[in-house]
Amino acid sequence: MGNEYIQVVTIGGGGLTFEDLVNETGYLISFEQVGVPRNEGLNLRFIVNKAKSGWHLRVHPHPDVAVTTYQIDFPYYVTFLVAVDDHTRWNDRDSFRGDAFRIYTESSFMAYLKKDFLSPNLSVFDYPDKKPTLYGLACLDHIVYVVSYVEPMVKEITSKITERKLSKMNTDITTKMKINKPASDVFEAIADPEKMGGYWFSSGTSRVEQGKTITWRYEEYGAEGDIHVLKVEENKEIVFEWGETTVTLTFEETEGATIIVVTESGLKADDPDIVAKMLGQKEGWVYMLTCMKGYLENGITTLRASLVH
């Protein structure tokens, strides 16, 4: 079992080695996944994202961010430890090469293991001269230490992980507001174009009814757009299409007030501007519902058409 397997694992992933990552500086990392696949000869796997900016890690997998993803496998690791790094003190007993990816030359953790757990006479895979190495993966607030007799295998999987995450990315935008009015009043504020003019669009060509195509106008901005009404359930639900998205409004009455929930769906996850679009739509719905609340509860009509970009 040992010789043939060792020749495989020391090749690494397509020429990329952990030492290559150690030599890179100025990067931040985050953990995508940690697992124990339990394949033959493979015990510990990390999926790690690497970027120059913490913001890029937070919005990954946005197409415009520069994030590289690695799969790092530790065959036959000895043990690992996850430690919180609070950045309040420096451990002078630890010495290592690297930045986010580390190889330790001295460590209190290794000293502890060697003293009580790692026998100097231990034979590993018929390689009695092999010594354990302590590797480190340091993200913003945690460090993962891995002790292994075998060099980890590194493989870049950026395109695969990005495509998978984009395909699963939820681009629905949901916004909720409590309005202290009955559901019938809140429903009518959407369905009746004259009432809508008190807090949102200036006018509409028709009342909101199932199957109709209606033009809503915003005179202050010189803009207009068509909606196609897919479903209307009085005082309970309105569904319409506008542009590339579908908007669902539900009205739930509880103790004399109404929870209105607006969900907009259909934005494309692979759109280069998806983050900006989602933020813009969310801002718009929060503003619209705020104007509606002021109008229905207090008769305020001066909030609408006041958002400045």
N, C-alpha and C positions, 0 to 999 in steps of 0.2 A: 504494500500500500504506500509507502512514503515517497520513494524516489520519483516515480512517474508523476504523482500528483504535484509534488513540489515544483517540478519543471513547468507545469501548467500555470500555477498560481503566481509564480514570480515573473511571468511575462508581462503581467499588467493588462490594462485595457487599451489596446491599440497603440502602445508606445507611451501613453500618458502614465506618469507615476505620481505617487504621493509627494515625492521629493520635488516634482515640478510645481505642485501647489504650495509647498513650503516656501519655495523661492519667490512666490508672488507676494507683494506687499500692497497695502492701501485698500484692501477689499474688506467688505463685510459679508457675513454669511447668515443664512437662516435655514432651519431644518424643515424640509418638505415632508419627510417620512423617516421613521426609525422602525426597523422590523427585524424579525428573526425568521428568515425564509425556511430554515430547516432542510435545505437541499443537501445533497451529499457533499460533505467537505466545505459547506458554507453556513456560517452561523450568525453573522451580524451584518446588517446592511443599513447604510444611511443614504438618503436622497437629500442633497444639499444644494441650496441656491446661493450664488455668489454675485455680488454687484459692488460697484464703487459707491453707490448711494443707498442709504437706508430706505429712502422713499421708493426707489425702484423695487426693492424687495417687498415693500408693503403693497404695491399695486400690481405686482406680477400676477398673471401673465399678460399685461397690456402689451400690444405689439410694439409700442414705441420705447419701452424700457430695455436697458442693456443688462440682462440677467443670464448667467450661465448656470446650468444645472448638471450636477455630477452624481453618479451612483458610485458609492465607495463601499466595497465589500471587505470584511475582515474574516478570512478563513481561519477556523480554529483559534479564535481569540481566547485569551485566558480569562479576562474579566473586563468590565467597564464601569465607569462611575460618572454620574451627572452631578455637577456642582454649580451652585449659584455664585455668580461673580458680581458682587455689589460695588466693585471699583473703589472701595474705601481704604484698602490697604494692599501692599505689594508683598508677595511671598518671596523673601530672599533665598529660600531654600530651593526654589525651582529655577531651572535654567533650560532654555529651549531655543530652537531655531524656528523662524517663521513668524507669521502674524495670526491670521485666522486659522490657518492650517499649521500644526506644530509637530515637531519631533523633540522630545525632551532628552536632555543629556543628564540632568539631575532632577530628582523629584522626591518630595517627602512621601508621596503616595507609593512610588516604586520602592523606596527604602523600606516602607512598612510591609509591602508585599514580599520583598526578598527576605526579610527577616523571619516572617512567620508562615509564608505560604509557598514561595517559589524555591524549590530545592535546586541547589547548584548542580546536582548530579542528575537532574531530570533529562531523560532522552526524549526528544520530540521528533517524530516522523523519521527516525533513524538518523537524525542530525544532532548528535549530542553536543556539538560545539555552538549551536545556535543560542543566542541570548535574547531575552524578551526586550521589546522596545515599547516605550510609552508614547502613544500618538495623542494629539489633542485637536479638537474641533471647537473653536471659540466663537460663539455668536455674541450678540450684544449683552446678554445678561446670564448666559449659561456657558459652561465649558464641559464638553464630554471627553473624558479620558478613556482610552482604549489600550489595554496591554495585549500585545500579540507577538508570537514568535515568527509570524509570517507577514511579509510586507503586504499592505492592503492593495487591492486591485481597484483602479480608478478608471471610470468610463464616462465620457460626456454624453448626456442624454437630453440636452436642451430642447431640441425640436420635438421629441416625443412627449416630454412632460408638458410643454407649452401647448401642443395641439390637444392633449387630453384635457388639460385644465380649461382651455378655451371652449372645448365642446361641452363641458359641464358647467360653464360659468352662467350663473343666473343673472340675467339683465333686467328682470322685472323690477319696477319701481313702485313701492307701496307707501302711501301716505294716509294717515288717519287724523281725524279731528273730532272732538266732542263739541256739539252745538246744542245749546240749551233751548231747543225748539222741538216740536213733534216731528216725526219722520215725514209726514205729509207736507209740512212747510219746507223742509230741506229738499225733498224730492221736487216740489214745484219750483224751487229756486233754480234748478237745473232745467226742468222741462219747459218752463214758461220763459220765452226770450225777453219779455218785458222786465220780468224780475231779475233775470240774469244780467241785464243792463245796469243794475244797481251795484254790481260788485265785480263783474268779469268782462265778457265780450259786450260791446256796445249794443249789438242787435243780432237777431237770427231771422232767417227767412221763414221759419215755421216752428211750431211747437215740436218738442222731441217725441216722436212716435215711431214704433217699430216699423222698419222697412223704408223709412224716409231718408232722402239725402238732403241735408240742410247746410246752408252757408252761414257761418258765424263771422261777424265783422268786428274789427277793432279799429274804430275811426281814429283814435289818438295816434296809432302807429301806422295808419294807412295800410292795414293788413287784413286779409280774409282767408278763410279755408273751409273746405267742405268736410262734413262728417257723414258717415253712413251708419244709421242706427240699426244695430243687429238685434237688440232685445230690449224690451221695456216691461217691467213688472211693477205696477204702480206701488209707490211708497217703499219698494224693496230693492230694485235693481235697474240700472241702465247700462247697456253695453253698446259702444260705438267704435268704429274704425276712423282714424284720421292719419293720413300719411301712411307710414310703414308700420304703425303700431295700433294696438287695440286697447281701449280704455274701458275698465269695468268699475262702476260706482255702486256700492251697496249701502243701504241705509238700515241701521239697526236701532230701534227705539228702546230705551231703557230708562225707567223712572222719570219720564217727562222730557228726557234729552235724547239726542240722536248721535250715534257714532257713524260718521260717514267715512268709508274706506275707498280710496282711489288707487287702483292698480293699473299701471301702464305696462304692457308687454309687447315684445316683438323687436326690440332693438337687437342688432347683430353683434354677437360677442367678438367677432373678428374685425369689426370696424376700427380703424386706427384712432378714431376720435371717440370711442365708446365711453371712456371715463368722463370726458368733458360733457358728452351728451347726457349721460345719466345724472351727473351733478346738476346740469342745467334744467332738466325736466323735474328733478326732485325739488329744486328751488322754486320752480314755477308752480308746482302743486301745493307746496306749503304756503306760498303767497296767495294763491287763489282761495284756499280754504280759510286762511286768515281773513281775507276780504269778505268771504261769505259769512263767517262768524260775526264780524262787525256789523254787516248789513242786516242779518236776520235778528240778532239779539238787540242791537242798538240803533238800527236805521242809518248806519253810517254809509255814505255813498262816495266819500272822498278818498278812500284807500285805493280803489282800482286805478289802473294805468299810471301808477306812481313809481314802479320799479325802474331803477336806472342802472344801466350796465356801463 
